[in-house]
Amino acid sequence: MTPAIDNFEKMLAAGKDNALLRFSLGNAYLGANQPAKAVPHLQKAVEHDPNYSAAWKLLGKALNESGNTQAALQAYRQGIAVAEKKGDIQAAKEMAVFAKRIEKSLGSQPP
């Protein structure tokens, strides 16, 4: 584990559970190339704050990197809706690009 992950995990263990902490922890796990460990933290981040478009974007990335493309596509779609509702156009555009890539890869796979 990295020092950042250790610090975030200690904060979580101390009862400081909120969207920003979960986002930061998920981001740290992604940065450490551990997307499967990032997923539950990013899921909690969007549970704490369903309008956190950056968390939806990272959740989609973590799910995709973990091999769960269907769930990643769903996260991106939810994130796009959230971002558009908030007026976060750049995040919506980025997630739309990632979602299209997944859709294209799923469409090219045999059933």
C-alpha positions as CSV (number, residue, x, y, z in Angstrom):
1,M,0.0,0.0,0.0
2,T,1.0,3.6,-0.6
3,P,1.3,6.2,2.2
4,A,-1.8,7.9,0.8
5,I,-3.9,4.7,0.9
6,D,-2.7,4.0,4.4
7,N,-3.7,7.5,5.5
8,F,-7.1,7.3,3.8
9,E,-7.8,3.8,5.3
10,K,-6.9,5.1,8.8
11,M,-9.3,8.0,8.4
12,L,-12.0,5.6,7.2
13,A,-11.3,3.3,10.2
14,A,-11.6,6.3,12.5
15,G,-15.2,6.9,11.3
16,K,-14.6,9.7,8.8
17,D,-16.7,8.3,6.0
18,N,-17.8,10.8,3.3
19,A,-18.0,11.1,-0.5
20,L,-14.6,13.0,-0.7
21,L,-12.8,10.4,1.4
22,R,-14.2,7.5,-0.6
23,F,-13.4,9.3,-3.9
24,S,-9.8,9.9,-2.7
25,L,-9.4,6.4,-1.6
26,G,-10.8,5.0,-4.8
27,N,-8.5,7.3,-6.8
28,A,-5.5,6.2,-4.8
29,Y,-6.3,2.5,-5.4
30,L,-6.7,3.3,-9.2
31,G,-3.3,5.1,-9.1
32,A,-1.8,2.0,-7.5
33,N,-3.2,-0.2,-10.3
34,Q,-5.7,-1.9,-8.0
35,P,-9.0,-1.1,-9.7
36,A,-10.9,-3.9,-7.9
37,K,-10.1,-2.4,-4.6
38,A,-11.1,1.1,-5.9
39,V,-14.6,-0.1,-6.9
40,P,-16.3,-0.4,-3.5
41,H,-15.0,2.9,-2.4
42,L,-16.2,4.7,-5.5
43,Q,-19.6,3.0,-5.2
44,K,-19.8,4.4,-1.6
45,A,-18.8,7.8,-2.9
46,V,-21.7,7.9,-5.3
47,E,-24.0,6.5,-2.5
48,H,-22.9,9.4,-0.3
49,D,-23.4,11.9,-3.1
50,P,-25.3,10.7,-6.1
51,N,-24.5,14.0,-7.9
52,Y,-20.7,13.6,-7.7
53,S,-20.0,13.3,-11.4
54,A,-16.2,12.9,-10.9
55,A,-16.9,9.9,-8.7
56,W,-19.2,8.4,-11.4
57,K,-16.4,8.8,-14.0
58,L,-13.8,7.1,-11.8
59,L,-16.3,4.4,-10.9
60,G,-16.8,3.6,-14.6
61,K,-13.0,3.5,-15.1
62,A,-12.4,1.2,-12.1
63,L,-15.2,-1.1,-13.2
64,N,-13.9,-1.2,-16.7
65,E,-10.3,-1.9,-15.6
66,S,-11.6,-4.6,-13.3
67,G,-13.2,-6.3,-16.3
68,N,-16.8,-5.5,-15.5
69,T,-17.6,-3.7,-18.7
70,Q,-21.4,-3.9,-18.4
71,A,-21.3,-2.3,-14.9
72,A,-18.8,0.3,-16.2
73,L,-21.2,1.2,-19.0
74,Q,-24.0,1.6,-16.6
75,A,-21.9,3.8,-14.3
76,Y,-20.9,6.0,-17.2
77,R,-24.5,6.3,-18.3
78,Q,-25.6,7.3,-14.8
79,G,-22.6,9.7,-14.6
80,I,-23.5,11.3,-17.9
81,A,-27.1,12.0,-16.6
82,V,-25.7,13.4,-13.4
83,A,-23.2,15.6,-15.1
84,E,-25.7,16.9,-17.7
85,K,-28.1,17.7,-14.9
86,K,-25.4,19.6,-13.0
87,G,-24.2,21.4,-16.1
88,D,-20.8,19.6,-15.9
89,I,-20.5,19.4,-19.7
90,Q,-16.9,18.3,-19.9
91,A,-17.4,15.4,-17.5
92,A,-20.4,14.3,-19.5
93,K,-18.5,14.5,-22.8
94,E,-15.6,12.5,-21.3
95,M,-17.9,9.8,-20.0
96,A,-19.8,9.6,-23.3
97,V,-16.5,8.9,-25.1
98,F,-15.6,6.1,-22.6
99,A,-19.2,4.7,-22.9
100,K,-19.0,4.6,-26.7
101,R,-15.7,2.7,-26.5
102,I,-17.3,0.1,-24.3
103,E,-20.4,-0.1,-26.5
104,K,-18.1,-0.6,-29.5
105,S,-16.1,-3.3,-27.9
106,L,-19.2,-5.1,-26.7
107,G,-20.7,-4.8,-30.1
108,S,-17.7,-6.4,-31.7
109,Q,-17.7,-9.4,-29.3
110,P,-19.5,-12.6,-30.2
111,P,-22.6,-13.3,-28.0
